């Protein structure tokens, strides 16, 4: 408030500026605040749900289930794709030349590290071998980095073909989105209290959470 006890007309802009400062120069994650279960509704015929980890954020999308390799290549903008695999049923797909031609995708890298940490800690259903692998990566401090756009899919029984993400991953990712929504809401309310704003003045203000999820 100013010296006369009235709220400054630019206070809402101040909130946005402060939020922008928290996310400057970093890949972002967004969550709607609504339960994410609807994201895993039955995809259209001939399609399957994947998670796209673009340079500016991540979200479930539908891609072709009949030609998934071509669909992945089109989404990441590279005719050649490489697979980053640390779990038997989950694959992170990147461009074949992503390391040479793209910066680190901060959001995707954080996503992968959080997944590995949850595998290690028993918060993601995994085999003993997968937990040991995740523990080794996290203990050694030599964590993988993802460069450029990335898509996450499941893996078919042949161990190579992109496939729909299973219920195990879907449940875990729903929990991640819920956690992000809660953190975003807490951040908005904290900033509002600091600036003396009412809840009504928060309408239309979005918060993007960036950083470690652990």
C-alpha positions in Angstrom: 0.0 0.0 0.0 1.1 3.6 -0.5 1.2 6.2 2.3 -2.5 6.9 1.9 -3.5 3.3 2.5 -4.5 2.5 -1.1 -3.1 -0.3 -3.2 -0.8 0.7 -6.0 -2.5 0.1 -9.4 0.6 -1.7 -10.7 0.7 -4.3 -7.9 -0.5 -7.1 -10.1 2.1 -6.2 -12.7 4.7 -6.4 -9.8 3.6 -10.0 -9.1 4.1 -11.0 -12.7 7.5 -9.3 -12.8 8.6 -11.2 -9.7 7.4 -14.5 -11.1 9.2 -13.8 -14.4 12.4 -13.1 -12.5 12.1 -16.6 -11.0 11.9 -18.3 -14.4 14.3 -16.1 -16.5 16.6 -18.0 -18.8 15.2 -21.4 -17.8 13.0 -24.1 -19.3 9.6 -24.0 -17.6 7.0 -26.4 -16.2 3.4 -25.5 -16.0 0.5 -27.2 -14.2 -3.1 -26.2 -14.5 -4.0 -26.8 -10.9 -6.6 -29.3 -12.0 -6.2 -33.0 -11.4 -4.2 -34.5 -14.3 -6.0 -37.8 -14.6 -7.9 -36.5 -17.6 -4.6 -36.1 -19.5 -4.6 -39.9 -19.8 -8.0 -40.3 -21.5 -8.2 -42.7 -24.3 -6.3 -41.3 -27.3 -7.8 -41.0 -30.7 -7.8 -44.1 -32.9 -4.3 -44.7 -34.3 -2.7 -42.4 -31.7 -1.0 -42.8 -28.4 -0.1 -40.4 -25.6 3.5 -39.3 -25.1 5.0 -36.5 -22.9 6.6 -33.7 -24.9 9.5 -31.9 -23.1 10.0 -28.9 -25.3 12.6 -26.2 -24.5 9.9 -24.0 -22.9 7.8 -26.5 -21.1 6.3 -30.0 -21.0 2.9 -31.6 -21.5 1.2 -34.8 -22.6 0.5 -34.9 -26.4 -0.9 -37.4 -28.9 1.4 -38.9 -31.6 0.9 -41.6 -34.2 0.8 -45.1 -32.8 1.3 -46.6 -36.2 4.3 -44.6 -37.2 5.7 -43.4 -33.8 9.3 -43.0 -35.0 8.4 -40.6 -37.7 6.1 -38.7 -35.3 8.8 -38.4 -32.8 11.3 -37.1 -35.4 8.8 -34.5 -36.6 8.1 -33.3 -33.0 11.8 -32.9 -32.1 12.8 -31.5 -35.5 15.4 -34.0 -36.4 15.1 -36.8 -39.0 17.4 -39.0 -36.8 16.5 -39.8 -33.3 18.4 -41.3 -30.3 17.0 -43.0 -27.3 18.0 -42.2 -23.7 17.0 -45.2 -21.6 17.4 -45.7 -17.9 14.2 -47.7 -17.2 13.0 -50.8 -19.0 9.6 -49.3 -20.0 10.4 -45.6 -20.4 12.4 -43.9 -23.3 13.5 -40.3 -23.7 13.8 -39.6 -27.4 16.1 -36.7 -28.6 17.5 -35.7 -32.0 20.5 -37.6 -33.2 22.6 -34.4 -33.3 21.0 -32.8 -30.2 24.2 -32.5 -28.2 26.0 -30.7 -31.0 23.2 -28.4 -32.0 21.1 -27.7 -29.0 21.7 -26.3 -25.4 20.7 -28.3 -22.4 17.0 -28.6 -22.0 16.8 -27.7 -18.3 13.2 -28.8 -17.8 13.7 -32.2 -19.4 16.9 -32.8 -17.6 15.2 -31.9 -14.2 12.3 -34.2 -15.2 14.7 -37.1 -15.8 16.7 -36.6 -12.6 13.4 -36.4 -10.6 12.3 -39.6 -12.1 15.6 -41.3 -11.3 15.4 -40.0 -7.7 11.9 -41.4 -7.3 13.0 -44.8 -8.7 15.9 -44.8 -6.2 13.6 -43.8 -3.3 10.9 -46.3 -4.1 8.3 -43.7 -5.2 8.2 -45.2 -8.7 7.6 -48.9 -9.2 10.8 -50.4 -10.6 12.9 -53.5 -10.5 15.9 -54.0 -8.2 18.2 -53.6 -11.1 16.5 -50.3 -12.1 16.7 -49.0 -8.6 20.4 -49.9 -8.4 21.1 -48.2 -11.7 19.3 -45.0 -10.6 21.2 -45.1 -7.2 24.5 -45.5 -9.0 23.8 -42.5 -11.4 22.7 -40.3 -8.5 25.5 -41.3 -6.2 28.3 -40.9 -8.8 27.2 -37.3 -9.6 27.5 -38.1 -13.3 23.8 -37.5 -14.1 22.7 -37.4 -17.8 21.8 -34.2 -19.5 19.2 -33.8 -22.2 19.9 -31.4 -25.1 17.1 -29.9 -27.2 13.5 -31.0 -27.5 12.6 -34.4 -26.2 9.7 -36.8 -26.2 9.0 -39.5 -23.6 7.2 -42.7 -24.6 6.9 -46.2 -23.3 8.8 -49.1 -24.9 7.2 -52.2 -26.5 7.9 -55.8 -25.5 10.6 -55.9 -28.2 12.6 -53.5 -26.1 13.1 -51.0 -29.0 9.8 -49.7 -30.5 8.1 -46.6 -29.0 4.8 -47.6 -27.2 2.2 -46.0 -25.0 3.3 -45.0 -21.5 2.1 -47.5 -19.0 -0.1 -47.0 -15.9 3.0 -46.9 -13.7 4.4 -43.9 -15.5 1.0 -42.2 -15.9 0.3 -42.4 -12.2 3.8 -41.0 -11.4 3.5 -38.1 -13.8 0.0 -37.2 -12.5 1.6 -36.9 -9.1 4.4 -34.6 -10.5 1.8 -32.3 -12.0 -0.2 -32.2 -8.8 2.9 -31.3 -6.9 3.8 -28.5 -9.3 0.3 -27.1 -9.1 0.5 -27.1 -5.3 3.9 -25.3 -5.4 2.6 -22.8 -7.9 -0.4 -22.0 -5.7 1.7 -21.7 -2.6 4.1 -19.3 -4.4 1.3 -17.1 -5.7 -0.3 -16.9 -2.3 3.1 -16.1 -0.7 3.7 -13.2 -3.1 0.2 -12.0 -2.7 0.5 -11.8 1.1 3.8 -10.0 0.7 2.3 -7.4 -1.5 -1.0 -7.1 0.4 -3.2 -8.4 -2.4 -6.6 -10.1 -2.1 -7.3 -13.5 -3.7 -9.6 -11.8 -6.2 -6.6 -9.9 -7.6 -4.8 -13.1 -8.3 -7.2 -14.0 -11.2 -5.3 -14.4 -14.4 -1.9 -14.6 -12.7 0.1 -17.7 -13.7 3.2 -19.1 -12.0 5.7 -21.4 -13.7 7.8 -23.5 -11.3 11.4 -24.1 -12.2 14.0 -26.0 -10.3 14.6 -29.3 -8.5 11.5 -31.3 -7.6 13.3 -33.3 -5.0 
